[in-house]
């Protein structure tokens, strides 16, 4: 099948590999070529392409649009994007292969110079009938970028369904694990598995593992930091905890927020380390940039101030999805400034290929957001580039980091049978309620607000390709520098080898010191498991089951047994107890039950 290029494309940027309509160029990546061939062979009305961030979904979609226009399958194109910034990026990318999209379209007839429009999901939500009429009047290809956004609110999904139900062709794109809720997403096919659960069925999937093997994305080195945190609860209690130590979901959340407080020592230490890492990476990638993803505007401003104090240079600050923010991102992507600080908007789809170092400074802990955030750093421009992302030692985040290569589908149904798991199900809530029914009075723990009092950072571990390396080290120490100094240009297998050597050197160095000189836990990362909230819930559930069984055996009330366990074993109520304390109490109840037989 051949087609002719509509326009000259000598002005295209290197980030846009498909420089001509499909059939005239050999610039398409193998996965893009494969997806094109599958589409052209099957000619489906709906097509869902799942490709890891940085793989080139835009190139694939626009090359396909060019083919459909050229073969008169469609007469116009509508692109729906999550943000104003992305809407403009789509229009610019389309123009580079001769498809003119109007990113400012709001109503009325389209100027004849355009072959379509680029709009946002919010825009479609406001005027679905406008887009329905356009789809009915002319044969339309609709490209739904990051299709999971059609489920952000019920009205957006319904609006998309209403607006694009008459469209001739619909191409849905996503680069991440699908949504954590069970709202069906328009134009996505769901298939029931042997377990009776319906999951989204992609027509073409290109995961991070495949992209890494093809050299399309960079390998990611995650550098995790723990440390002691202290905060005050709404009840006035002061609590101290160490990030990474087993604790309740509530305590993890509060310790995490304490770490991210710009007035403590954790964030300055981590930003300093990330800036040192950036300096090392720049030896191999001279224009490498770094990004802090912040939770809110106040934090973002404070982080930008800290960066200026640490580096002596100003950080680009992106606070909201307005015209100015879009321009600042564009400027940063084309200059060689070191740092950008942004609230959520840069977590998805925004293309700044020179970003190579990231600091995850937000408390959002969904797999979808994490994958999108890390996706900002993985776009490969040449062989050997690596990405480095700094994280707090929080079980969920470490779990996501270790599962970078896992491909997930959107699960539409909750599991129906005992023991089955929806990877996103909020089953924890049900377990917590079950625990509370027969546990001590835990009050309104979920409601506690807090005041961060102090924080400190400790280098904790490096995660790479599902493995963990390193022993704990103080910021600024020789041991920390060993990991921050890993070259920025390395092949994936070289990264693994270097990390193994660094850890071996650290262990050898530790063994030479007398035990009394060790002021940190000097064990390799793989021997220091970070216990997840889910594991904590399982332990609490196990304890409550054991106590329930002992109630029938002893005739004592639940509360009396829990109080006795606390007296004998020590520690707080089980909702606040550590994994070690829970295991100790489980063993103690088992011991009591055995004695009574």
C-alpha positions, -999 to +999 in steps of 0.1 A: +000+000+000+015+034-009+005+069-004+021+103-013+033+129+011+010+158+012+036+183+022+073+187+026+085+176+061+121+188+062+113+210+091+102+182+115+119+179+149+139+147+157+113+139+183+088+132+155+101+102+137+072+096+112+082+123+087+058+112+059+026+094+056+029+057+061+041+038+030+066+065+019+089+065+049+110+041+069+110+063+099+083+044+118+093+024+148+087-013+146+057-012+170+041+018+151+046-001+118+030-033+134+001-013+148-005+004+114-004-030+096-029-045+121-053-015+117-051-015+079-057-052+077-087-052+100-101-017+093-120-016+126-143+012+136-128+013+172-091+006+179-074+009+213-036+013+213-019+010+247+018+021+244+041+031+272+048+068+277+075+080+254+070+053+228+055+076+202+017+073+203+013+107+187+034+097+157+014+065+153-020+082+156-012+110+131+004+086+106-028+066+107-049+098+104-028+108+073-034+073+058-072+075+064-075+110+050-054+101+019-076+070+012-108+090+017-119+067+046-125+099+066-127+136+056-118+153+089-100+146+122-110+155+158-083+151+185-095+151+221-067+157+247-067+160+285-053+196+287-051+229+268-013+224+265-016+189+250-043+201+226-018+227+212+009+201+210-013+178+190-021+206+165+016+214+162+026+178+156-002+173+131+009+204+112+044+188+108+029+161+086+006+183+067-026+179+088-040+213+099-060+211+131-076+242+147-066+241+185-087+273+192-120+259+177-151+266+199-182+267+177-196+273+142-183+262+108-146+254+106-124+275+083-116+257+050-079+258+057-083+232+085-088+194+082-101+191+118-100+204+154-081+197+186-102+200+217-101+190+254-123+165+272-137+194+292-146+212+260-165+182+247-182+179+281-195+215+277-208+211+241-213+174+231-240+182+205-217+206+187-192+178+181-219+152+174-232+175+146-197+178+132-192+140+133-226+135+115-219+160+088-186+147+076-168+113+079-147+118+110-117+101+127-118+108+164-085+104+183-091+101+220-058+108+237-053+092+271-088+077+269-090+071+306-098+108+310-132+100+295-140+085+329-127+114+350-163+124+356-194+107+345-205+137+325-172+135+304-177+099+295-214+105+286-204+136+266-178+116+246-203+088+240-229+114+228-205+134+207-186+107+189-211+078+186-217+088+150-179+090+141-167+069+112-135+058+130-124+061+167-088+057+178-083+054+216-048+059+230-034+054+265+000+050+279-007+039+314-025+014+337-062+021+333-084+038+358-088+025+394-126+028+393-150+005+375-168+030+353-168+017+317-148+039+293-166+048+260-155+030+229-133+005+249-141-032+244-143-053+276-139-091+275-148-115+303-120-137+315-123-172+330-127-156+364-159-139+353-143-104+355-144-081+324-112-064+315-104-039+288-091-055+255-064-035+237-061-040+199-023-033+201-001-032+232+035-020+235+047-021+271+076-005+289+096-038+289+093-042+251+101-005+246+132-008+269+144-038+249+140-018+216+159+012+230+128+034+226+127+043+263+153+049+289+160+026+318+148+042+351+169+042+383+148+049+413+166+064+443+146+060+475+150+081+507+137+073+542+144+092+574+128+101+608+096+121+608+078+139+636+043+154+635+014+165+657-021+150+652-054+169+655-058+153+689-025+171+699-004+139+701+031+140+688+041+110+667+075+100+655+080+074+628+106+064+602+096+063+565+097+027+552+090+011+586+058-009+588+029+013+600-008+020+594-021+036+562-029+067+582+006+069+597+023+063+563+002+091+548+012+116+576+048+106+576+049+110+539+033+145+541+058+154+568+087+144+545+074+166+517+069+196+539+094+222+525+102+235+560+117+202+571+151+188+562+139+159+541+131+179+509+162+201+509+184+170+513+166+151+485+167+182+462+204+186+469+210+149+461+189+152+429+208+183+418+241+164+423+227+135+402+217+160+375+253+174+374+265+138+369+239+130+342+248+163+324+284+150+318+268+126+293+236+145+284+246+182+285+211+196+282+195+172+308+168+188+329+151+179+362+115+181+373+099+182+407+063+171+407+046+189+436+012+183+453+000+219+453+009+254+444+022+265+478+046+235+479+057+241+443+066+277+451+085+266+483+104+239+463+114+265+437+128+287+464+148+258+479+162+250+444+173+286+440+190+284+475+207+251+467+218+257+431+220+295+428+198+294+397+161+300+392+137+271+386+110+273+360+077+273+379+046+258+363+015+264+385-016+258+364-028+248+330-031+283+315-015+299+285+015+312+305+021+277+319+020+262+285+046+287+272+068+281+302+069+244+295+077+251+258+105+274+268+119+249+292+118+221+267+139+242+242+165+258+266+191+241+288+179+253+322+184+228+350+151+227+370+114+229+365+088+226+394+052+218+385+020+208+400+003+177+385-002+190+349+033+179+337+026+144+349+009+134+317+015+137+280+037+169+282+067+162+260+100+175+274+124+149+261+154+164+279+139+156+313+162+130+329+160+135+366+128+136+386+117+142+422+083+126+431+071+151+457+034+144+457+013+122+479-007+108+450-003+070+451-023+056+422-005+033+397-020+054+369-005+087+381+028+072+390+032+056+356+023+089+339+047+108+362+076+085+355+067+086+318+079+122+317+115+109+321+117+078+300+116+093+264+149+081+248+167+104+223+198+083+219+212+050+231+225+048+266+206+076+283+193+067+317+165+084+339+167+089+376+137+094+398+139+102+435+112+088+458+102+087+495+104+052+509+067+045+508+055+009+502+030+018+474+056+038+454+083+012+458+058-014+446+050+006+415+087+012+408+094-026+410+065-032+386+074-008+358+071-036+332+038-049+344+010-043+318-024-038+333-059-037+318-089-017+330-109-040+353-146-034+350-159-058+377-150-063+413-137-098+421-166-122+429-148-151+446-128-153+478-091-147+472-094-131+438-079-097+435-087-066+415-053-049+414-071-016+421-099-027+444-103-008+476-107-040+496-086-024+523-117-004+534-137-035+540-109-051+559-104-021+581-141-022+590-139-059+598-109-052+620-126-024+638-157-044+647-138-065+672-108-044+679-102-017+705-119+017+701-097+034+675-116+067+673-116+088+642-081+080+630-088+085+593-099+120+601-067+132+618-051+163+603-015+170+613+012+195+617+046+186+604+072+193+631+105+180+617+120+156+592+153+143+581+164+123+551+184+091+549+195+075+516+177+042+517+180+021+485+182+021+447+155+002+427+163-009+392+146-035+369+127-051+398+158-055+421+169-034+451+204-023+460+223-004+486+225+001+524+213+032+543+236+062+542+235+098+554+230+126+528+264+139+517+282+107+527+307+088+505+282+059+503+254+082+490+278+098+465+286+063+451+250+060+439+245+096+428+277+093+407+265+065+384+272+077+349+242+091+330+251+072+298+249+035+303+234+004+286+207-013+307+229-043+316+257-019+326+234-002+351+227-036+368+264-045+370+274-011+384+247-012+411+259-047+421+295-034+424+285-003+444+265-025+469+294-050+472+318-021+480+294-007+505+290-040+523+327-046+524+333-011+538+306-017+565+322-050+576+355-033+584+338-010+609+331-020+645+294-026+652+292+003+677+301+028+649+271+019+628+245+046+634+222+034+606+208+000+598+236-015+577+218-043+558+215-046+520+181-034+506+169-069+497+172-078+534+152-047+545+117-054+530+093-024+530+060-038+544+030-026+524-002-013+539-019-044+525+005-067+544-002-047+575-040-051+570-035-089+566-015-090+599-042-071+617-069-093+602-049-124+612-046-110+648-083-103+650-091-138+637-068-153+663-083-132+690-118-141+678-110-178+681-095-173+716-127-155+727-146-187+722-119-207+739-114-185+769-148-169+773-131-134+777-144-104+757-124-092+726-114-059+743-100-077+774-078-099+753-065-070+732-057-050+763-039-080+778-019-085+746-008-048+748+001-052+785+022-083+778+038-074+745+038-036+748+030-011+721+000+009+709-035-003+699-033-027+670-045-001+644-013+018+652+011-011+659+040-020+637+043-053+618+067-066+644+044-058+672+014-074+654+035-106+647+045-107+684+008-105+695-002-132+670+025-155+684+014-147+720-023-155+713-012-188+696+008-196+727-022-189+750-045-210+728-021-239+728-018-239+766-056-241+770-060-272+748 
